[in-house]
């Protein structure tokens, strides 16, 4: 498994190149907006982005967002987001590397759990997350979507 590392400020162009191959969601636009969001991410003590490099490019990434928590004896909880591997590099352990790095970081922060949701209806994705230590069915996920401007309430 290729080692993952924390992302750096100068990784943004390579991450945007990776995100350009995303089948699920487009990256922030214009580039100045993406740069402002990246700066905010890099400045946050609650957000940690992990990357795995293959060749000369960032081939996989994940983002761990940690939230303070008064419950669970004060132990934080984390959310794993934006897990992605470049299509040309899939099946080589890079996705596993960035997920493992995020989980290891969460445990060093004494988080009581890491939550993950996937919008992909691909059984291979489910098997990947289960093999990385995630167990389905422990929680029920709900999502509230941002209303579409001008739409009637409840129609979005």
C-alpha positions as CSV (number, residue, x, y, z in Angstrom):
1,X,0.0,0.0,0.0
2,X,1.4,3.4,-1.0
3,X,1.8,5.7,2.0
4,X,-0.6,8.6,2.4
5,X,0.3,12.0,3.8
6,X,-1.4,15.1,4.9
7,X,-2.2,17.5,2.0
8,X,-0.2,20.7,1.7
9,X,-1.2,24.1,0.4
10,X,0.6,23.6,-2.8
11,X,-1.4,20.4,-3.5
12,X,-4.4,22.3,-4.8
13,X,-3.7,22.2,-8.5
14,X,-3.1,18.4,-8.3
15,X,-6.2,17.9,-6.3
16,X,-8.3,19.9,-8.8
17,X,-6.8,17.7,-11.6
18,X,-7.9,14.6,-9.7
19,X,-11.4,16.1,-9.0
20,X,-11.8,16.8,-12.7
21,X,-12.1,13.0,-13.1
22,X,-14.8,12.7,-10.4
23,X,-17.9,10.9,-11.6
24,X,-20.1,12.1,-8.7
25,X,-19.7,15.9,-8.2
26,X,-17.9,18.8,-9.9
27,X,-15.3,20.8,-8.0
28,X,-15.8,24.4,-6.8
29,X,-15.6,27.0,-9.6
30,X,-14.1,29.5,-10.4
31,X,-10.5,28.7,-9.5
32,X,-10.4,31.6,-7.1
33,X,-13.3,30.2,-5.1
34,X,-11.6,26.8,-5.0
35,X,-8.4,28.5,-3.7
36,X,-10.3,30.3,-1.0
37,X,-12.0,27.1,0.1
38,X,-8.7,25.3,0.1
39,X,-7.1,28.0,2.2
40,X,-10.0,27.7,4.7
41,X,-9.5,23.9,4.8
42,X,-5.8,24.2,5.4
43,X,-6.3,26.7,8.2
44,X,-8.9,24.6,10.0
45,X,-7.9,22.4,12.9
46,X,-11.1,20.3,12.3
47,X,-10.4,19.4,8.6
48,X,-7.6,17.1,7.5
49,X,-7.1,16.1,3.8
50,X,-5.0,13.0,3.0
51,X,-3.4,12.3,-0.3
52,X,-1.6,9.4,-2.0
53,X,0.8,10.1,-4.8
54,X,1.5,7.8,-7.8
55,X,3.9,8.8,-10.4
56,X,4.0,12.6,-10.3
57,X,0.3,13.1,-9.5
58,X,-2.1,12.9,-6.6
59,X,-3.9,9.7,-7.3
60,X,-6.2,9.4,-4.3
61,X,-7.6,11.6,-1.5
62,X,-9.9,11.6,1.5
63,X,-11.0,14.3,3.9
64,X,-11.6,13.8,7.7
65,X,-13.8,16.4,9.3
66,X,-13.8,16.2,13.1
67,X,-16.4,17.8,15.4
68,X,-16.1,18.4,19.1
69,X,-18.7,16.5,21.1
70,X,-20.0,17.0,24.7
71,X,-21.5,13.5,24.6
72,X,-19.5,10.3,24.4
73,X,-17.5,11.5,27.4
74,X,-16.3,14.5,25.4
75,X,-14.7,12.4,22.6
76,X,-15.0,13.9,19.2
77,X,-16.6,12.2,16.2
78,X,-15.4,12.4,12.6
79,X,-16.8,12.2,9.2
80,X,-15.0,10.8,6.2
81,X,-15.7,12.7,3.0
82,X,-14.5,13.1,-0.5
83,X,-12.8,9.7,-0.8
84,X,-11.6,9.4,-4.4
85,X,-9.1,7.6,-6.5
86,X,-8.2,8.5,-10.0
87,X,-9.8,5.9,-12.4
88,X,-6.4,5.0,-13.8
89,X,-5.0,4.2,-10.3
90,X,-7.9,2.2,-8.9
91,X,-7.3,-1.2,-7.4
92,X,-3.7,-0.5,-6.4
93,X,-4.2,0.3,-2.7
94,X,-4.2,4.1,-3.0
95,X,-7.8,4.6,-1.8
96,X,-7.2,2.2,1.0
97,X,-4.1,4.2,2.0
98,X,-5.9,7.5,2.3
99,X,-8.8,5.9,4.2
100,X,-6.4,4.2,6.6
101,X,-4.5,7.4,7.1
102,X,-7.8,9.2,7.9
103,X,-8.9,6.5,10.4
104,X,-5.5,6.4,12.1
105,X,-5.6,10.2,12.5
106,X,-9.1,10.1,13.9
107,X,-8.0,7.5,16.5
108,X,-5.0,9.7,17.5
109,X,-7.6,12.5,18.1
110,X,-9.4,10.1,20.4
111,X,-12.6,10.1,18.2
112,X,-15.2,7.6,19.3
113,X,-16.3,6.9,15.7
114,X,-15.8,7.9,12.1
115,X,-19.0,8.1,10.1
116,X,-19.2,7.7,6.3
117,X,-21.9,7.9,3.8
118,X,-21.7,6.9,0.2
119,X,-24.0,7.9,-2.6
120,X,-22.6,5.3,-4.9
121,X,-24.8,2.3,-5.7
122,X,-21.9,0.1,-6.6
123,X,-21.4,-3.1,-4.5
124,X,-17.6,-2.8,-5.1
125,X,-17.7,0.5,-3.2
126,X,-19.5,-1.1,-0.3
127,X,-17.0,-4.0,-0.2
128,X,-14.1,-1.5,-0.2
129,X,-15.5,0.4,2.8
130,X,-16.3,-2.7,4.7
131,X,-12.8,-4.1,4.1
132,X,-11.4,-0.8,5.4
133,X,-13.3,-1.3,8.7
134,X,-16.6,0.4,8.2
135,X,-19.7,-1.6,9.2
136,X,-23.0,-0.9,7.5
137,X,-26.3,-0.8,9.4
138,X,-25.1,0.6,12.7
139,X,-26.7,4.0,12.0
140,X,-29.4,5.3,9.7
141,X,-28.4,8.2,7.5
142,X,-30.7,11.0,6.6
143,X,-29.9,13.9,4.3
144,X,-31.6,17.2,4.0
145,X,-30.9,18.7,0.6
146,X,-30.6,22.4,0.0
147,X,-33.9,23.7,-1.6
148,X,-33.8,24.8,-5.2
149,X,-34.3,28.6,-5.5
150,X,-37.9,29.4,-6.4
151,X,-39.2,25.9,-5.8
152,X,-42.2,25.3,-3.7
153,X,-41.4,23.9,-0.2
154,X,-41.1,20.2,-0.2
155,X,-40.7,19.9,-4.0
156,X,-36.9,19.7,-4.0
